[in-house]
Amino acid sequence: MGKVGAVIQNPYYEQPSWITKVEYKEITYLSRLSTSENAVLFLTLLCGYNNIDINRKPAEVFNELITVEEVAISGGLAFEDESKVILPGCCCGLEGWREVLEAVLSKKNIWLGHDPYPTLEFTNNLVRVWSDDYSGTFRKDLSGQDLQKMFYIEYVRDDLINKLQAIETDLLEFYHHSLEKALYMIDDNLKKSLLSQYCRWFDLNLS
């Protein structure tokens, strides 16, 4: 049975000096199982990708962050089964995860990044997530060799919808179980404001 996870990609920016340095990883999954190291990489990417100056006191950094109405952060949704993984293409952003859910609900394709171009195919009650643009909608230069390299992961549509809806819980639990704990250097009021903006950025509803 296929899985779906929220990921960030390529967090290769300067890590803040006021938080424990960690080893860089190309791909980081975000959920209640995330570690403090994952939180550091998320914060590093969030600040770096959105041009937030980290060479200041933590409170100054977060006071600027909470004024940002919209953010972009490289990543998105990872689709996988027992033997295959399809990651977001270049320039895809985790902030648009809910658009994928809406696309599956309405049975429409959606842009999931480029080079490669993951795409969706709907057949009856099934959804195939392709590793690249199998239909040539985005790529006009497809060769026979390109087509042979492509693969898909198949989901029952209702099951995929449930998994996509669960991303909201994963992102909220990542905040509470990993990110918030890593932010011991800021006060509770600032954490509360940050949570509010985090939910705005990633279109999350606090219950």
N, C-alpha and C positions, 0 to 999 in steps of 0.2 A: 504494500500500500504506500502510495507516494506521500511525502511530507512537504511542508512549506515552512520556511523560516525567514525572519527579518534579519538582514545582514547590512553591515557597512563594509566598504572596500577601500583599500589603498590609503590608510591613514598616515601617509608619510610626510607629516609636518612636524615642526619643532614641538616637543612635549613641554608643558609648563614646568618651570623649575620648582614650583611649590607643591608638586604632587609627585609621588613615587614614579620614577622612570620604569618603563616596561619594554619588553622586546616587541618590535613591530610585527604584525601579522597582516597578510594581504586581505584575508577575509575574517570577519568577526561576527558571530551570531549573537543576537540580543534576545534574552528571555530571562526568566527567573533563575536559570542555571548559569547565567553570566557571572564572571569573576570581577574582582576589583581591577584586574589588568584590562579586562574588556571595557570597563568604565573609563579608564585612562585613555584608551585608544579612541573611544567614542568622543570624549571631551576634546582630545587633540584634533580629531578630524572636524568636529563641529566648529571649533574656533578657527582652525587653519583654513577650512573651505569657505568660511564666511568672513575672513579677513579681520578677525578679532585679535587685537594686540594682547598677547599673553604675558608680556614682560612688564607686568604691573602687579600690584597687590591683588590677591584673589577677589576681594570684594569689588574692586574696580572693574575687573574682568566680567564678573557676573552681573554687576549693575548695568554694564553696557549690553550684555547678552539679553537681558530681560526686556530691553527696549526694541529688540529686533522683531519685527512683525512676522517675517517669513524667512526661513532658512532653506538652504540646499545642503544635502549631505550625500556623498557618493555611496551608492548601495541600492537596496530595494528588497526584492523577494528572491529567495533561493528555492528552487523546486528540485526535489531529489527522490530517488527510490533506492533499492538495495545496491544498485551498481552504477547509477548515473547521477550527475548533478548539473543543473542548468542555473548559472548565475546571471545577475543583471549585466547587460551590456554597458559599454562606456557611456557616461553622462546620464545614466539612470539615477534616480534619487530616492532614498528611503521615504522622503517626505510625501511622495506620491503613491504610497502603498495602497491607499483606499481606492484609488482610481482603478487598480487591477481588480479589486473586488467588484466595483461597479461594472467593469467590462465583462466579467464573468456572469454577473446577474443579468446583464442585457444582451449577452451572447455577441459581443463585439470584440474585435481585435484591439490591441493597445500597444503603443510604442514602449518597449522595455529596454531601450538602449541600442547601441550600434557596435559593430565589429566584435562579436557577432550581434545579430538582431534576433533575440528570442521572440517568438510569436505564438499566438493562440489559434487553435483550430477547434471548431465545435462540430461534433457529429452526434446527432440524437441526444442522448443523455450523458455523453462523454465529452471531456475536454482534453485535447492534446497540447501540451506545452512543448514547442519545438525549440531545439538548441540554436536554430538560425532561421532565416527568412525562407522557409521551404517553398512558399508560393511566389516569391519574386516581387512582393509588394514594395519592399523597401530597397532591395538589392536588384539591380538590373544586369549585373555582371556574373550571375551564377553559372558555374561550369558543372559538368557532369561529376567531376571530382568533388566539388563543393557539396552537391546533393548527396553523394555517397557518404560523406562525413557526418551528415545531419542525423539526429536522433530525436525522439520525443519521449516524454513521460506522460502517461495517461492517467486521468482521474475521472471518477464518477462526478458529474457536475455538482450535485448536492453536497458531496463529500468535500470537494474543493472549496465550495462556498463556505462550509463550516470551518475549514482550515484557514481560509483567508480572514474570516471574522475573528478567529482566535488570535490573529496578529495583534489586535488591539490589546488583548490581555497580556501578550508577550511583551509588548513595549511598555506597558504600565508596570509590569512586574520587574522588568529590567531597571526601570527608574527606581523603584522602591527597594529592590533587593541588591542592586549593584551600584548604580550611579549615585543615589542619595548618600549611601554609606561612604562613598569615596570623597564626598564633599564635606568632610568634617571641619574644614577650615573656614566655612561660612556659617552665618547664624541662621536660625530657624525661619525667620521672616524672609530672608533672601531665598532659602530653599523653597519656601511656599510659593514665592513669585516665580521662581524658576520652573517649578512643576506646572504652574498655570500656563507659562509660555511653551513648555515642552508639549503639553496637550494641544495647544493651538498649532504649533509647528507640525505635529504629526497627526492632527485630526483625531484626537482621542477624547473619549467621554469618561469623565470621572463619575463613578456610580456613588 
